[in-house]
Amino acid sequence: MDRFKFKKSYAISLSVTIIVIILCMSCCTIVDSSEVGIKFKKFDLTEQGTLKATPVSGWTFYNPLTTSIYTYPVYIQRVDYSPFTVTTKDAAIFEMDPVMAYQLNRDKATEVFATYRRPLADIEAGYMRTCIYDAYRIVANGYTSDDLMGSRAKFEAEVRAMLEQSMNAEGFIVKEFTSQITPPQSLRKMIDEKNAAIQSALRAENQVKEAEANAKIAIAKAEGEAAALKIQADGEAYYNRTVAASLNELLVRQDAIQKWNGILPTYNGGGTIPFIDISKK
């Protein structure tokens, strides 16, 4: 009998222990460091009708009957939205394909939860999508098609500035924002034709520059050859003059010799006049 009572008491104690463990496990959760926990009472509202919430982290104990824990990730999220169209002020239709990276502001997590009470995926598909579309449409309405094509970086910077202003106020930090901008088909054709004309003009300009360079090379080569020929001609002329002068001297001597009668002239001193060296003339 005592043995039976012991077994019964042991079974009850074990059951109570298991129940306590289950209750403890259901009353406790761990909020990871990459998340922010929102602890709120299910039936306790503020004067504005929103839930009373407080941020929690790490080990958190709560009463599951009256309290709940909701978590949001605080690491960077990346969203690739489907393309959509906007209209410029000259009625041109452009397609926008945005990609955004954002992060939940940990300090405003309770406000985000109190406002939306939805997971981030729902907020991305609702509020954020609307913010992005509105920012594109408002900014595009201030651009002509030519201005938008010529100032894409400026256009995207204005869209991002408007988007950051809206999202920061709601507790979301924009980390990156890019988009692929596709102009209408008619404008793309004009752009292609313009680019082709520019490339053709550049090729023609390069050909002209190449021809001018070749002409300068040819002129320089011809001037060099002319200078060389002049130097050669000057040298030949100097040689001819030198040779001619030498020949003239010899001819004069030969003429004097041919004209001499073989008699030396005399002078009063009784001697003959010495032969005059006409080469020293």
Backbone as CSV, one residue per row, in Angstrom:
resi,resn,N_x,N_y,N_z,CA_x,CA_y,CA_z,C_x,C_y,C_z
1,MET,0.826,-1.199,0.000,0.000,0.000,0.000,0.864,1.254,0.000
2,ASP,1.860,1.264,0.869,2.757,2.412,0.936,3.502,2.587,-0.380
3,ARG,3.849,1.459,-0.968,4.561,1.505,-2.251,3.672,2.105,-3.332
4,PHE,2.401,1.779,-3.300,1.456,2.311,-4.280,1.298,3.816,-4.096
5,LYS,1.199,4.256,-2.815,1.074,5.678,-2.525,2.308,6.444,-2.994
6,PHE,3.484,5.825,-2.846,4.738,6.473,-3.268,4.751,6.678,-4.784
7,LYS,4.338,5.629,-5.499,4.308,5.728,-6.957,3.310,6.791,-7.409
8,LYS,2.166,6.854,-6.729,1.156,7.838,-7.087,1.660,9.249,-6.815
9,SER,2.304,9.420,-5.670,2.855,10.734,-5.313,3.956,11.150,-6.301
10,TYR,4.754,10.201,-6.696,5.841,10.476,-7.656,5.281,10.892,-9.007
11,ALA,4.215,10.188,-9.388,3.605,10.504,-10.689,3.006,11.905,-10.682
12,ILE,2.376,12.252,-9.573,1.776,13.584,-9.472,2.858,14.659,-9.506
13,SER,3.934,14.418,-8.750,5.032,15.388,-8.708,5.656,15.573,-10.092
14,LEU,5.830,14.441,-10.781,6.413,14.507,-12.116,5.507,15.281,-13.074
15,SER,4.216,15.010,-12.942,3.255,15.701,-13.812,3.257,17.193,-13.544
16,VAL,3.286,17.541,-12.258,3.319,18.971,-11.904,4.576,19.629,-12.444
17,THR,5.690,18.904,-12.297,6.969,19.446,-12.791,6.918,19.688,-14.293
18,ILE,6.376,18.715,-15.019,6.273,18.848,-16.483,5.385,20.028,-16.851
19,ILE,4.271,20.143,-16.111,3.346,21.253,-16.385,4.025,22.590,-16.123
20,VAL,4.779,22.653,-15.025,5.486,23.893,-14.696,6.506,24.229,-15.766
21,ILE,7.229,23.204,-16.227,8.231,23.426,-17.280,7.559,23.932,-18.550
22,ILE,6.445,23.315,-18.913,5.725,23.742,-20.126,5.238,25.182,-19.986
23,LEU,4.715,25.474,-18.794,4.230,26.837,-18.553,5.371,27.846,-18.616
24,CYS,6.521,27.457,-18.035,7.680,28.354,-18.068,8.154,28.585,-19.496
25,MET,8.165,27.492,-20.271,8.601,27.615,-21.656,7.634,28.479,-22.456
26,SER,6.361,28.358,-22.182,5.362,29.161,-22.900,5.340,30.599,-22.414
27,CYS,5.932,30.855,-21.261,5.970,32.208,-20.708,7.302,32.898,-20.943
28,CYS,8.161,32.278,-21.726,9.500,32.832,-21.940,9.883,32.698,-23.406
29,THR,10.581,33.680,-23.896,11.092,33.634,-25.268,12.436,34.351,-25.315
30,ILE,13.180,34.100,-26.386,14.481,34.749,-26.580,14.394,35.627,-27.824
31,VAL,14.684,36.895,-27.631,14.715,37.831,-28.757,16.164,37.966,-29.215
32,ASP,16.435,37.541,-30.440,17.796,37.557,-30.977,18.310,38.990,-31.126
33,SER,19.644,39.133,-31.140,20.247,40.470,-31.245,19.984,41.119,-32.603
34,SER,19.662,40.308,-33.604,19.361,40.855,-34.927,17.895,41.258,-35.055
35,GLU,17.167,41.162,-33.966,15.755,41.517,-33.955,15.463,42.470,-32.801
36,VAL,14.312,43.081,-32.871,13.815,43.864,-31.748,12.448,43.291,-31.388
37,GLY,12.260,43.027,-30.097,10.993,42.463,-29.640,10.035,43.547,-29.183
38,ILE,8.767,43.339,-29.456,7.722,44.267,-29.029,6.803,43.505,-28.067
39,LYS,6.821,43.907,-26.817,5.979,43.270,-25.794,4.758,44.160,-25.561
40,PHE,3.577,43.558,-25.730,2.364,44.372,-25.585,1.262,43.555,-24.910
41,LYS,0.382,44.253,-24.209,-0.768,43.631,-23.572,-1.910,43.570,-24.588
42,LYS,-2.535,42.432,-24.650,-3.527,42.199,-25.684,-4.755,43.091,-25.556
43,PHE,-5.131,43.422,-24.349,-6.389,44.137,-24.156,-6.209,45.498,-23.497
44,ASP,-4.976,45.995,-23.498,-4.683,47.271,-22.846,-4.333,48.297,-23.922
45,LEU,-5.210,49.272,-24.156,-5.019,50.266,-25.201,-4.717,51.626,-24.598
46,THR,-4.046,52.454,-25.392,-3.786,53.832,-24.979,-5.041,54.669,-25.222
47,GLU,-4.972,55.945,-24.845,-6.106,56.838,-25.062,-6.394,57.023,-26.553
48,GLN,-5.360,56.854,-27.376,-5.545,56.988,-28.819,-6.031,55.694,-29.462
49,GLY,-6.200,54.668,-28.673,-6.696,53.405,-29.192,-5.621,52.476,-29.713
50,THR,-4.352,52.780,-29.453,-3.256,51.919,-29.881,-2.804,51.038,-28.728
51,LEU,-2.147,49.939,-29.073,-1.662,49.016,-28.052,-0.496,49.608,-27.283
52,LYS,-0.455,49.331,-26.001,0.682,49.734,-25.185,1.808,48.732,-25.407
53,ALA,2.912,49.206,-25.949,4.010,48.300,-26.307,5.333,48.828,-25.774
54,THR,6.222,47.896,-25.456,7.570,48.244,-25.003,8.578,47.349,-25.722
55,PRO,9.750,47.870,-26.054,10.765,47.043,-26.712,11.451,46.115,-25.724
56,VAL,11.773,44.898,-26.159,12.472,43.930,-25.311,13.550,43.238,-26.131
57,SER,14.511,42.622,-25.432,15.575,41.865,-26.092,16.079,40.785,-25.154
58,GLY,16.746,39.775,-25.724,17.277,38.675,-24.918,16.167,37.816,-24.332
59,TRP,16.428,37.253,-23.134,15.421,36.432,-22.453,14.290,37.338,-21.963
60,THR,13.073,36.963,-22.310,11.916,37.779,-21.937,10.808,36.876,-21.390
61,PHE,10.333,37.209,-20.215,9.242,36.460,-19.595,7.945,37.270,-19.692
62,TYR,6.849,36.567,-19.912,5.567,37.249,-20.051,4.434,36.267,-19.783
63,ASN,3.256,36.812,-19.585,2.058,36.003,-19.368,1.365,35.802,-20.715
64,PRO,1.408,34.615,-21.270,0.849,34.402,-22.607,-0.671,34.594,-22.680
65,LEU,-1.316,34.606,-21.528,-2.767,34.797,-21.540,-3.142,36.259,-21.790
66,THR,-2.304,37.184,-21.347,-2.627,38.606,-21.470,-1.617,39.393,-22.300
67,THR,-0.455,38.777,-22.554,0.632,39.506,-23.215,1.171,38.708,-24.396
68,SER,1.648,39.409,-25.403,2.259,38.769,-26.570,3.590,39.444,-26.882
69,ILE,4.435,38.708,-27.592,5.732,39.225,-28.045,5.750,39.168,-29.574
70,TYR,6.027,40.298,-30.182,6.145,40.357,-31.644,7.564,40.826,-31.976
71,THR,8.166,40.257,-32.999,9.551,40.620,-33.331,9.651,41.173,-34.751
72,TYR,10.565,42.134,-34.893,10.912,42.701,-36.199,12.410,42.528,-36.416
73,PRO,12.847,42.151,-37.604,14.292,42.133,-37.884,14.813,43.560,-38.016
74,VAL,16.028,43.788,-37.527,16.618,45.123,-37.633,17.836,45.123,-38.555
75,TYR,18.080,44.027,-39.247,19.145,44.013,-40.248,18.579,44.538,-41.572
76,ILE,19.462,44.825,-42.519,19.068,45.480,-43.768,18.199,44.542,-44.620
77,GLN,17.089,45.070,-45.091,16.175,44.351,-45.968,16.315,44.901,-47.395
78,ARG,16.172,44.046,-48.378,16.273,44.457,-49.778,14.976,44.097,-50.490
79,VAL,14.415,45.070,-51.204,13.143,44.865,-51.886,13.289,45.253,-53.358
80,ASP,12.915,44.344,-54.242,12.942,44.589,-55.689,11.496,44.683,-56.166
81,TYR,11.056,45.903,-56.462,9.660,46.122,-56.838,9.435,45.870,-58.322
82,SER,8.218,45.540,-58.662,7.851,45.337,-60.061,7.876,46.675,-60.794
83,PRO,8.214,46.667,-62.088,8.250,47.921,-62.853,6.875,48.585,-62.914
84,PHE,6.886,49.904,-63.009,5.654,50.672,-63.168,5.977,51.903,-63.999
85,THR,4.965,52.619,-64.451,5.175,53.757,-65.345,4.833,55.074,-64.652
86,VAL,5.537,56.131,-65.090,5.250,57.498,-64.646,5.205,58.388,-65.881
87,THR,4.592,59.555,-65.747,4.426,60.472,-66.866,5.137,61.786,-66.579
88,THR,5.943,62.258,-67.536,6.621,63.543,-67.393,5.649,64.671,-67.741
89,LYS,6.105,65.904,-67.540,5.192,67.027,-67.773,4.923,67.280,-69.251
90,ASP,5.707,66.658,-70.146,5.385,66.742,-71.570,4.724,65.452,-72.062
91,ALA,4.127,64.703,-71.125,3.287,63.530,-71.423,4.062,62.330,-71.960
92,ALA,5.370,62.273,-71.738,6.139,61.085,-72.112,6.029,60.054,-70.987
93,ILE,5.886,58.795,-71.364,5.703,57.723,-70.380,7.012,56.954,-70.208
94,PHE,7.521,56.956,-68.991,8.752,56.245,-68.655,8.427,55.065,-67.737
95,GLU,9.226,54.007,-67.889,9.075,52.847,-67.004,10.169,52.881,-65.941
96,MET,9.761,52.689,-64.693,10.694,52.686,-63.571,10.749,51.290,-62.946
97,ASP,11.952,50.849,-62.633,12.144,49.529,-62.022,13.032,49.704,-60.787
98,PRO,12.436,50.065,-59.628,13.245,50.421,-58.455,13.658,49.230,-57.593
99,VAL,14.811,49.398,-56.952,15.307,48.449,-55.952,15.710,49.264,-54.726
100,MET,15.238,48.843,-53.557,15.522,49.596,-52.339,16.052,48.672,-51.244
101,ALA,17.041,49.169,-50.515,17.524,48.499,-49.307,17.229,49.430,-48.133
102,TYR,16.620,48.895,-47.089,16.242,49.725,-45.944,16.462,48.953,-44.650
103,GLN,16.361,49.673,-43.549,16.545,49.068,-42.226,15.549,49.686,-41.250
104,LEU,14.969,48.846,-40.417,14.059,49.339,-39.395,14.852,50.069,-38.316
105,ASN,14.402,51.257,-37.962,15.020,52.022,-36.874,14.609,51.370,-35.552
106,ARG,15.586,50.776,-34.867,15.298,50.046,-33.625,14.568,50.931,-32.604
107,ASP,14.924,52.209,-32.552,14.325,53.112,-31.561,12.859,53.411,-31.851
108,LYS,12.432,53.157,-33.100,11.047,53.448,-33.456,10.239,52.176,-33.719
109,ALA,10.760,51.040,-33.290,10.089,49.764,-33.561,8.703,49.703,-32.925
110,THR,8.572,50.200,-31.706,7.265,50.161,-31.048,6.254,51.035,-31.788
111,GLU,6.707,52.174,-32.317,5.810,53.043,-33.077,5.370,52.366,-34.367
112,VAL,6.317,51.675,-35.027,5.973,50.955,-36.250,4.919,49.893,-35.963
113,PHE,5.134,49.144,-34.888,4.173,48.099,-34.547,2.815,48.687,-34.185
114,ALA,2.835,49.764,-33.397,1.577,50.379,-32.984,0.805,50.920,-34.181
115,THR,1.526,51.366,-35.213,0.876,51.939,-36.391,0.370,50.874,-37.350
116,TYR,1.198,49.849,-37.608,0.863,48.899,-38.665,0.405,47.535,-38.153
117,ARG,0.994,47.054,-37.065,0.676,45.730,-36.519,0.724,44.661,-37.616
118,ARG,1.733,44.781,-38.459,1.902,43.862,-39.588,3.378,43.492,-39.705
119,PRO,3.685,42.336,-40.299,5.095,42.001,-40.574,5.656,42.940,-41.635
120,LEU,6.979,42.990,-41.727,7.623,43.906,-42.664,7.221,43.633,-44.107
121,ALA,7.026,42.372,-44.459,6.650,42.044,-45.841,5.355,42.745,-46.230
122,ASP,4.400,42.815,-45.301,3.134,43.500,-45.584,3.348,45.011,-45.693
123,ILE,4.228,45.559,-44.850,4.512,46.997,-44.901,5.226,47.346,-46.208
124,GLU,6.123,46.462,-46.655,6.820,46.677,-47.925,5.840,46.721,-49.093
125,ALA,4.882,45.792,-49.068,3.922,45.701,-50.172,2.849,46.782,-50.105
126,GLY,2.696,47.401,-48.952,1.663,48.421,-48.800,2.232,49.822,-48.713
127,TYR,2.574,50.230,-47.510,3.017,51.600,-47.271,4.249,51.979,-48.096
128,MET,5.309,51.142,-48.060,6.555,51.490,-48.759,6.343,51.579,-50.267
129,ARG,5.604,50.653,-50.812,5.333,50.665,-52.255,4.634,51.968,-52.643
130,THR,3.667,52.385,-51.849,2.955,53.632,-52.126,3.889,54.830,-52.051
131,CYS,4.780,54.840,-51.045,5.756,55.926,-50.912,6.633,56.036,-52.151
132,ILE,7.121,54.901,-52.619,8.010,54.886,-53.782,7.275,55.370,-55.029
133,TYR,6.073,54.855,-55.276,5.309,55.252,-56.449,5.000,56.743,-56.421
134,ASP,4.585,57.243,-55.268,4.242,58.660,-55.153,5.469,59.541,-55.387
135,ALA,6.615,59.142,-54.831,7.834,59.943,-55.001,8.223,60.020,-56.477
136,TYR,8.178,58.899,-57.183,8.509,58.890,-58.613,7.555,59.771,-59.404
137,ARG,6.273,59.634,-59.148,5.282,60.362,-59.934,5.353,61.873,-59.684
138,ILE,5.570,62.259,-58.432,5.646,63.687,-58.106,6.877,64.316,-58.746
139,VAL,8.025,63.665,-58.625,9.264,64.217,-59.178,9.227,64.216,-60.702
140,ALA,8.725,63.136,-61.321,8.674,63.039,-62.781,7.800,64.127,-63.374
141,ASN,6.779,64.549,-62.639,5.875,65.578,-63.141,6.559,66.935,-63.283
142,GLY,7.747,67.090,-62.699,8.502,68.333,-62.817,9.574,68.293,-63.887
143,TYR,9.660,67.205,-64.634,10.679,67.035,-65.663,10.039,66.872,-67.040
144,THR,10.712,67.395,-68.057,10.380,67.014,-69.427,11.141,65.732,-69.746
145,SER,10.774,65.101,-70.848,11.451,63.848,-71.204,12.933,64.070,-71.468
146,ASP,13.261,65.186,-72.141,14.674,65.476,-72.419,15.442,65.746,-71.128
147,ASP,14.823,66.504,-70.213,15.479,66.804,-68.944,15.727,65.521,-68.141
148,LEU,14.751,64.650,-68.134,14.886,63.411,-67.362,16.002,62.541,-67.934
149,MET,16.054,62.438,-69.278,17.091,61.613,-69.894,18.477,62.219,-69.694
150,GLY,18.534,63.553,-69.650,19.828,64.196,-69.506,20.278,64.355,-68.065
151,SER,19.361,64.122,-67.126,19.701,64.332,-65.702,19.157,63.181,-64.857
152,ARG,19.497,61.958,-65.231,18.969,60.798,-64.498,19.438,60.787,-63.049
153,ALA,20.709,61.093,-62.836,21.248,61.073,-61.468,20.525,62.093,-60.598
154,LYS,20.292,63.273,-61.129,19.591,64.321,-60.383,18.146,63.882,-60.099
155,PHE,17.507,63.274,-61.081,16.133,62.798,-60.912,16.056,61.760,-59.792
156,GLU,16.949,60.774,-59.819,16.939,59.731,-58.797,17.274,60.298,-57.417
157,ALA,18.162,61.291,-57.365,18.507,61.911,-56.081,17.285,62.613,-55.477
158,GLU,16.493,63.261,-56.308,15.292,63.931,-55.810,14.253,62.919,-55.338
159,VAL,14.120,61.816,-56.082,13.184,60.765,-55.673,13.606,60.186,-54.329
160,ARG,14.903,59.907,-54.185,15.397,59.334,-52.931,15.199,60.295,-51.763
161,ALA,15.464,61.588,-51.986,15.302,62.569,-50.911,13.856,62.605,-50.422
162,MET,12.914,62.570,-51.350,11.502,62.576,-50.968,11.127,61.285,-50.248
163,LEU,11.678,60.169,-50.741,11.392,58.870,-50.127,11.964,58.798,-48.710
164,GLU,13.183,59.270,-48.533,13.808,59.255,-47.204,13.021,60.100,-46.211
165,GLN,12.551,61.238,-46.660,11.790,62.113,-45.770,10.525,61.411,-45.262
166,SER,9.838,60.716,-46.153,8.605,60.028,-45.768,8.884,58.818,-44.879
167,MET,9.865,58.001,-45.271,10.111,56.748,-44.567,10.812,56.957,-43.232
168,ASN,11.701,57.931,-43.158,12.372,58.190,-41.877,11.364,58.584,-40.794
169,ALA,10.364,59.334,-41.208,9.346,59.756,-40.239,8.555,58.562,-39.706
170,GLU,8.495,57.484,-40.481,7.739,56.300,-40.073,8.602,55.253,-39.386
171,GLY,9.916,55.499,-39.298,10.788,54.559,-38.595,11.597,53.651,-39.497
172,PHE,11.745,54.018,-40.775,12.506,53.197,-41.718,13.641,54.026,-42.317
173,ILE,14.848,53.447,-42.346,16.035,54.135,-42.842,16.379,53.594,-44.225
174,VAL,16.408,54.463,-45.222,16.756,54.064,-46.588,18.274,53.946,-46.683
175,LYS,18.772,52.765,-47.011,20.212,52.517,-47.120,20.703,52.643,-48.558
176,GLU,19.968,52.087,-49.485,20.318,52.156,-50.902,19.038,52.319,-51.710
177,PHE,19.181,53.016,-52.835,18.014,53.175,-53.696,18.497,53.384,-55.124
178,THR,18.156,52.468,-56.001,18.529,52.561,-57.412,17.324,52.189,-58.266
179,SER,17.401,52.555,-59.525,16.306,52.204,-60.414,16.790,52.154,-61.851
180,GLN,16.138,51.340,-62.634,16.389,51.295,-64.069,15.293,52.110,-64.745
181,ILE,15.710,53.131,-65.488,14.762,54.031,-66.134,14.717,53.706,-67.622
182,THR,13.546,53.350,-68.114,13.383,52.993,-69.525,12.490,54.020,-70.204
183,PRO,13.008,54.762,-71.190,12.188,55.763,-71.881,11.215,55.087,-72.845
184,PRO,10.230,55.832,-73.368,9.304,55.252,-74.352,10.025,54.863,-75.640
185,GLN,9.415,53.969,-76.423,10.039,53.434,-77.622,10.428,54.542,-78.598
186,SER,9.548,55.510,-78.782,9.835,56.592,-79.723,11.057,57.391,-79.294
187,LEU,11.161,57.626,-78.003,12.305,58.376,-77.488,13.581,57.548,-77.565
188,ARG,13.464,56.244,-77.330,14.642,55.373,-77.442,15.186,55.388,-78.863
189,LYS,14.261,55.413,-79.859,14.691,55.447,-81.263,15.426,56.747,-81.560
190,MET,14.884,57.860,-81.056,15.544,59.155,-81.262,16.922,59.176,-80.602
191,ILE,17.010,58.587,-79.427,18.291,58.549,-78.713,19.305,57.712,-79.485
192,ASP,18.859,56.569,-80.005,19.754,55.708,-80.786,20.252,56.438,-82.030
193,GLU,19.334,57.139,-82.713,19.729,57.881,-83.917,20.696,59.009,-83.575
194,LYS,20.435,59.682,-82.462,21.322,60.764,-82.029,22.707,60.223,-81.689
195,ASN,22.736,59.094,-80.986,24.028,58.488,-80.637,24.782,58.049,-81.879
196,ALA,24.032,57.503,-82.869,24.669,57.080,-84.110,25.263,58.285,-84.841
197,ALA,24.528,59.416,-84.853,25.027,60.628,-85.496,26.269,61.152,-84.787
198,ILE,26.246,61.104,-83.476,27.406,61.563,-82.699,28.626,60.702,-82.998
199,GLN,28.414,59.384,-83.056,29.526,58.481,-83.355,30.070,58.725,-84.758
200,SER,29.156,58.975,-85.717,29.584,59.247,-87.091,30.390,60.539,-87.154
201,ALA,29.917,61.575,-86.445,30.640,62.846,-86.422,32.021,62.689,-85.784
202,LEU,32.086,61.878,-84.732,33.378,61.645,-84.076,34.343,60.922,-85.013
203,ARG,33.814,59.939,-85.762,34.673,59.228,-86.719,35.195,60.179,-87.797
204,ALA,34.283,61.060,-88.317,34.696,62.020,-89.349,35.742,62.985,-88.795
205,GLU,35.526,63.436,-87.563,36.479,64.342,-86.938,37.843,63.675,-86.766
206,ASN,37.823,62.415,-86.374,39.085,61.684,-86.220,39.785,61.509,-87.557
207,GLN,38.986,61.289,-88.615,39.581,61.145,-89.951,40.227,62.443,-90.404
208,VAL,39.556,63.588,-90.126,40.121,64.891,-90.481,41.427,65.129,-89.718
209,LYS,41.402,64.822,-88.426,42.610,64.996,-87.621,43.742,64.111,-88.137
210,GLU,43.381,62.890,-88.538,44.404,61.981,-89.073,44.978,62.506,-90.378
211,ALA,44.086,63.059,-91.261,44.549,63.610,-92.530,45.453,64.822,-92.299
212,GLU,45.042,65.678,-91.343,45.877,66.847,-91.030,47.238,66.419,-90.504
213,ALA,47.238,65.400,-89.680,48.511,64.916,-89.137,49.393,64.351,-90.244
214,ASN,48.783,63.590,-91.156,49.551,63.025,-92.275,50.093,64.133,-93.173
215,ALA,49.257,65.193,-93.381,49.709,66.304,-94.219,50.897,67.016,-93.576
216,LYS,50.832,67.220,-92.278,51.940,67.867,-91.573,53.207,67.032,-91.674
217,ILE,53.027,65.703,-91.579,54.189,64.811,-91.713,54.794,64.924,-93.104
218,ALA,53.901,64.953,-94.129,54.382,65.048,-95.507,55.098,66.384,-95.755
219,ILE,54.513,67.484,-95.211,55.137,68.803,-95.370,56.504,68.833,-94.700
220,ALA,56.546,68.310,-93.502,57.821,68.286,-92.780,58.861,67.465,-93.534
221,LYS,58.408,66.356,-94.113,59.331,65.504,-94.877,59.832,66.238,-96.117
222,ALA,58.884,66.939,-96.825,59.273,67.664,-98.033,60.220,68.811,-97.698
223,GLU,59.930,69.525,-96.608,60.813,70.620,-96.200,62.200,70.096,-95.855
224,GLY,62.230,68.934,-95.218,63.524,68.348,-94.889,64.306,67.964,-96.131
225,GLU,63.591,67.373,-97.101,64.259,66.985,-98.350,64.737,68.213,-99.106
226,ALA,63.902,69.299,-99.125,64.302,70.530,-99.813,65.536,71.146,-99.159
227,ALA,65.538,71.142,-97.841,66.697,71.687,-97.130,67.951,70.889,-97.440
228,ALA,67.778,69.566,-97.532,68.935,68.718,-97.847,69.443,68.999,-99.257
229,LEU,68.479,69.175,-100.193,68.890,69.469,-101.576,69.595,70.825,-101.668
230,LYS,69.107,71.810,-100.908,69.741,73.134,-100.916,71.165,73.055,-100.388
231,ILE,71.322,72.317,-99.298,72.671,72.159,-98.744,73.586,71.503,-99.771
232,GLN,73.041,70.488,-100.468,73.829,69.783,-101.484,74.186,70.731,-102.634
233,ALA,73.186,71.543,-103.080,73.421,72.476,-104.180,74.435,73.540,-103.786
234,ASP,74.311,74.055,-102.569,75.267,75.058,-102.097,76.678,74.483,-102.081
235,GLY,76.786,73.237,-101.671,78.103,72.601,-101.644,78.684,72.446,-103.037
236,GLU,77.836,72.035,-103.971,78.308,71.859,-105.345,78.704,73.200,-105.968
237,ALA,77.911,74.251,-105.662,78.233,75.576,-106.212,79.574,76.076,-105.673
238,TYR,79.788,75.870,-104.368,81.077,76.280,-103.785,82.235,75.519,-104.424
239,TYR,82.008,74.264,-104.653,83.065,73.450,-105.288,83.342,73.957,-106.686
240,ASN,82.291,74.251,-107.431,82.466,74.723,-108.806,83.187,76.064,-108.829
241,ARG,82.859,76.951,-107.885,83.545,78.249,-107.845,85.031,78.075,-107.533
242,THR,85.319,77.205,-106.620,86.721,76.970,-106.251,87.501,76.403,-107.432
243,VAL,86.894,75.441,-108.100,87.558,74.840,-109.260,87.746,75.877,-110.357
244,ALA,86.705,76.694,-110.584,86.791,77.717,-111.635,87.891,78.727,-111.329
245,ALA,87.996,79.125,-110.071,89.048,80.093,-109.707,90.426,79.502,-109.958
246,SER,90.593,78.245,-109.634,91.893,77.601,-109.866,92.203,77.520,-111.348
247,LEU,91.188,77.182,-112.139,91.399,77.085,-113.591,91.728,78.442,-114.196
248,ASN,91.068,79.476,-113.731,91.327,80.829,-114.252,92.777,81.235,-114.001
249,GLU,93.288,80.918,-112.843,94.679,81.263,-112.508,95.652,80.552,-113.438
250,LEU,95.380,79.290,-113.694,96.257,78.526,-114.593,96.192,79.057,-116.017
251,LEU,94.990,79.429,-116.438,94.827,79.955,-117.797,95.578,81.283,-117.966
252,VAL,95.546,82.114,-116.944,96.257,83.397,-117.016,97.751,83.153,-117.129
253,ARG,98.288,82.242,-116.368,99.724,81.927,-116.438,100.086,81.395,-117.819
254,GLN,99.206,80.507,-118.308,99.481,79.908,-119.618,99.460,80.971,-120.703
255,ASP,98.554,81.917,-120.597,98.454,82.978,-121.601,99.693,83.874,-121.564
256,ALA,100.194,84.145,-120.350,101.378,84.988,-120.215,102.605,84.298,-120.805
257,ILE,102.662,83.001,-120.568,103.790,82.240,-121.093,103.767,82.230,-122.614
258,GLN,102.565,82.049,-123.164,102.442,81.979,-124.620,102.781,83.327,-125.271
259,LYS,102.506,84.408,-124.574,102.770,85.735,-125.137,104.226,86.197,-124.926
260,TRP,105.046,85.537,-124.127,106.437,85.977,-123.856,107.306,85.654,-125.055
261,ASN,108.169,86.651,-125.453,109.022,86.480,-126.626,110.381,85.903,-126.289
262,GLY,110.589,85.554,-125.092,111.847,84.950,-124.661,112.906,85.942,-124.256
263,ILE,112.665,87.282,-124.411,113.646,88.299,-124.046,113.247,88.909,-122.740
264,LEU,114.180,88.924,-121.816,113.926,89.534,-120.529,114.097,91.037,-120.651
265,PRO,113.277,91.808,-120.052,113.427,93.268,-120.112,114.642,93.728,-119.295
266,THR,115.220,94.873,-119.729,116.387,95.445,-119.039,115.980,96.713,-118.329
267,TYR,116.857,97.131,-117.390,116.605,98.385,-116.674,117.936,99.082,-116.511
268,ASN,117.995,100.347,-116.084,119.154,101.211,-116.058,120.285,100.653,-115.225
269,GLY,120.031,99.851,-114.327,121.077,99.304,-113.477,121.921,98.310,-114.225
270,GLY,121.563,97.988,-115.448,122.374,97.081,-116.238,121.933,95.666,-116.169
271,GLY,121.041,95.375,-115.351,120.578,93.982,-115.265,119.227,93.820,-115.931
272,THR,118.807,92.609,-115.972,117.495,92.330,-116.548,116.445,92.389,-115.457
273,ILE,115.247,92.719,-115.888,114.109,92.729,-114.926,113.709,91.303,-114.647
274,PRO,113.638,90.980,-113.418,113.274,89.574,-113.112,111.865,89.250,-113.604
275,PHE,111.665,88.000,-113.834,110.340,87.549,-114.313,109.297,87.799,-113.224
276,ILE,108.247,88.437,-113.644,107.187,88.806,-112.675,106.273,87.620,-112.468
277,ASP,106.090,87.269,-111.204,105.169,86.150,-110.871,103.753,86.693,-110.880
278,ILE,103.094,86.461,-111.989,101.730,87.016,-112.147,100.718,86.268,-111.292
279,SER,101.172,85.169,-110.720,100.237,84.443,-109.855,99.929,85.217,-108.600
280,LYS,100.789,86.187,-108.235,100.576,86.990,-107.030,99.844,88.275,-107.339
281,LYS,99.250,88.326,-108.471,98.543,89.512,-108.921,97.366,89.786,-108.020
